[in-house]
């Protein structure tokens, strides 16, 4: 799971052009929005598209469940892992 979290951190950095960050700078448990990494809704859209391209995950933009998955890197890793287990 740690490798997956590292991969997702790298994906976040690449997808959102956060070149001043390294994967180690992102806390896996910290919120991605607000006080944590400080992402906004445009970032969420870009990140969602990147996740879809890399992992083949379909996300509903207005779903409450999707919001839960975007809570942290750990939550995204759990989503990807569960998707890979059923694929």
C-alpha positions in Angstrom: 0.0 0.0 0.0 2.9 2.4 0.7 4.1 2.0 -2.9 0.6 2.9 -4.1 0.6 5.9 -1.8 3.9 7.0 -3.2 2.7 6.5 -6.8 -0.4 8.6 -6.0 1.7 11.4 -4.4 3.8 11.5 -7.6 0.6 11.5 -9.7 -0.7 14.5 -7.7 2.6 16.4 -8.2 2.7 15.7 -11.9 -1.0 16.2 -12.6 -1.2 19.5 -10.7 2.3 20.9 -11.6 3.4 21.0 -8.0 7.1 21.0 -8.9 8.1 22.6 -5.6 6.8 19.5 -3.7 8.4 16.0 -3.4 6.3 12.9 -2.6 7.9 13.0 0.9 6.4 16.4 1.5 2.8 15.1 1.2 1.4 13.5 4.4 -0.7 10.5 3.4 -3.2 11.2 6.1 -3.5 14.9 5.6 -6.5 16.4 3.9 -6.0 17.1 0.2 -8.3 20.2 0.4 -8.5 23.1 2.7 -5.9 23.1 5.5 -4.0 20.1 4.2 -2.5 20.3 0.7 -4.8 23.2 -0.2 -6.2 21.8 -3.4 -9.4 23.3 -5.0 -12.2 22.0 -7.2 -10.2 22.5 -10.4 -7.4 20.5 -8.9 -9.9 17.8 -8.0 -11.1 17.6 -11.6 -7.6 17.4 -13.0 -6.6 14.8 -10.4 -9.7 12.8 -11.1 -8.9 12.7 -14.8 -5.3 11.6 -14.1 -6.5 8.8 -11.8 -8.9 7.7 -14.5 -6.1 7.6 -17.1 -3.6 5.8 -14.9 -5.9 3.4 -13.0 -9.0 3.2 -15.1 -11.2 4.4 -12.2 -14.5 6.1 -13.1 -15.5 8.8 -10.6 -18.8 10.7 -10.4 -18.0 14.4 -10.0 -20.9 15.2 -7.7 -21.0 12.0 -5.7 -20.6 12.2 -1.9 -18.6 8.9 -2.1 -16.2 10.5 -4.5 -15.6 13.4 -2.0 -14.7 10.8 0.7 -12.2 9.2 -1.7 -10.5 12.5 -2.2 -10.1 13.1 1.5 -6.5 12.1 1.6 -3.8 10.2 -0.2 -4.6 7.2 2.0 -8.3 7.3 0.9 -7.3 7.5 -2.8 -4.9 4.6 -2.3 -7.7 2.5 -0.7 -10.0 3.4 -3.7 -7.3 2.4 -6.2 -6.5 -0.8 -4.3 -10.1 -1.9 -4.1 -10.6 -1.1 -7.8 -7.5 -3.2 -8.7 -8.7 -6.1 -6.6 -12.0 -6.2 -8.5 -10.5 -5.6 -12.0 
